Amino acid sequence: MSPINSKVRIIDSKWEEAKEFWEAELEKELVECNFPKELTRGEGYIEKNKYEMTLSEEIAQNIKKISNNSDFLTYSIMMTALHICLFLYKGEKRSCVLSPLTKEIDLKVNKLPMIVEMKPEEKTKSLLIRVKNKLHKVYEYQDYFPEFLGQEPSDNSELEFLSSIMLLDSNLHENIDKIKKPLALVVNNTSNTMSLVWEYSEGIYSEDSIIRFARHYTNVIMQMLSDLDMPVEEIELLSNEEKREILYEWQGEELKLPKNKSFIDFFEEQVRNYPKNDAVISQKGKLSYDELNSKVNHFTNILKEQGMASGDVIAIIATRSIESIIGILAIYKLGAIYLPIEPNYPIARQDYILTNGRAKKILVPKDYSERMNFKISTVKIDSEKLDGRGCEYFSDERSKTNSGYIIYTSGTTGKPKGVLIHNEELLNLCMWFKKDYNIDCNAKIILLIPFAFDASIKNIFTPLMCGGTLVLGPQNLFDTELVLEQVFSENITHLNCVPSLFAAILDTGASKKYKQLKSLRHVVLGGEVFRKSTLKSWVESDGFDCKISNVYGPTECTSVSTSYFVNKDDIVSDVEIPIGKPLPNKHVYVMDQEFRLRPIGVPGELYIGGIGTAKGYYEDDDNTEKAFIPDKYRKDRIIYKTGDIVKWRKDGNLLFIGREDNQVKLQGFRIELGEIESIINMNPRVQSSIVDLREDENGIKKLVAYIQPLNGVELESHEIRLFIKKWLPKYMVPSSYIFCKEFPLNMHGKIDRKALKKLKLKVETQTSKASESNTLLQKGLIEIWKNALNIKTVGLNDNFFDLGGYSLLLYRVSMDIEEKLNSKLSVVDLLEYPTIQSLSEFIEKLKEDNYKTVEDNSLSERANIRKNTLRRRKSLKGE
């Protein structure tokens, strides 16, 4: 007889041993353990599929030899290999795989957590012994686990979330077909062969991903068995074929750059070839190539007369003017280093950049008058006073100094960090832009990016290298009507900006059916996550004939490191838009914290090397040492640690997931906010979304979704909540939703997250007045919920979890209900009846059946009460 049904349970000494064992197992925090998901159709899609593979005779015989044909030892080996896979996939040292009970117990719980603490330096043999011993204990105390869950619901109500993986052995476990998990691995071991059957949910995994998992799993088994003294951390998931594909086939092509030739050399070629072509156009005028070069030469002479020389750092207050372009080109002609500063930067930031950048002069266009009291001497740029007379062509000093520009980017310490980019890096970027985007003497590129933002570089220099025209956008980049007027009147062919700005441009242009955008041949979007829902209407409009690309790259790697051409099918499908493949002469790695290569589909941090990667931060050795590290796979090279989390697609393109620091923990769960955002953005009525972890007025942490609906669309919280629930588990569903007509933007045109945080949180209820309750029981339940959730109103049909509740809080609620309403409910009851209406009806029905709790019941009586409760609940569901 099972101990659970024993009348002498109260004096069962083994119960205390079991209780102590399970408490020790579950007292430490566990993150969700699973193989990397694909969410092909969502968590709620329950259709199953199978993939079966037969292990090679060599592997099968090795397993049989080491296990001495013992089913239990075979299971221990397979369990050890599975935990190693989880460790290598997730990087977590504590992992959990579910294991079935070896016999049926008359209770709902039929799974056991097999938790292993991984020690990277531990030898495989030692780990195998530990796993075998742990399994002995798990099965020794399996009868007691269901009751332990019943006694400690607050600690274990999240058990189902701890692992999506179950390992089964057909020789050890019964009723295998009844097991329901998103991913189950069944070991079939006969006297002749050994096979593995992967049973998986088609809503979460594709067949391709399962085949990869199976290959990695067998790789781990082979390495384990070939050398039992091998440390766990030296085991690799990837085969040599996969390594070769990632390290070589998916990297940027080798492209030869012109030697001893700089941007100025290319520019002066265009002056000779197209002297009368428009070189630069602003709202106040324009200059031909001949005119521009003449004024640049004149101003270069002025700089030389003031003592400026090759290699000096020269700053410029970069207004959106022709004077700024003259100043930039003069700096380059002189062989000096260009340092742009935004006119509206705070004075303290301007001064820090000037000091840290060691600027010797600061150039001030004539249209700038906000500040003149700089700590270093200034040189005014006035195009009208530069006639170019007496100024010869300058021989470019660029090839001798190999210096280029310094761009300052935000730093985590609050002080910006300078990045020095050299001539070779600049040429590599511009040559790629010219080739891939067909930039020639007929191209017209509009600059919609601030000068001090690195994405401006390719837009400024590339057209002037090719005989094309640079069109300076309006001073206020958010004046989308003026932007559209410029695009239309100037017949702009190339437009590059951040996605949020382009979305605003499309919103403005929609009223005229996007006719003002007819001249566009290329739209390049980058700097933010690509939002394809904002493009759908334009892409499907009559006369659309434009190529769209999604580019990615940090300032530290010369603006763009990867790119992807987006086709029309990408826009209208549910597929996420990748950030693409590496540019020529660049290479990228996706690695874990130990610098191991990540397989296809497995998230990891992105590292970037090759031409374009800076040597470090300017005058900042401490930050350089943290972010720029030696290349493990290419000797004598440096790679940059981006802090961005990405993963490989099977076609060699990279998918952006989020920032390394965009990971939060809520009620013990580790959550990637970017994952939630990507799901919300799949909603066809959503333009864009941002998810954050915030504290409400009472200090309670909650997931908050800021959502920008498509233009003219009215959204409700419950609509979005239901959509998210289709794809993600409950703990990843935000509890608060703030709808914004448009997101606040910062000076660079990017979404201002700090401004979003200032928006007031409120909990939306479907029926928010407590007076709707019409019974004393309902009023009592409402007060308990309000106290537990720290909110002011609760409606009868509001869902506990939608109001910010979580499973671990249910235990406290159940105790309050028992104390204040004299009704004893389990956590399972509260999970199944998550509204005041349904819960009150359930309690009333139990009372009608004369159900009540009895304090100090024997353990066996409590078990019988629980069985009766489950029986009554089933009958209620039937009604």
Disulfide bonds with the S-S distance in Angstrom:
none
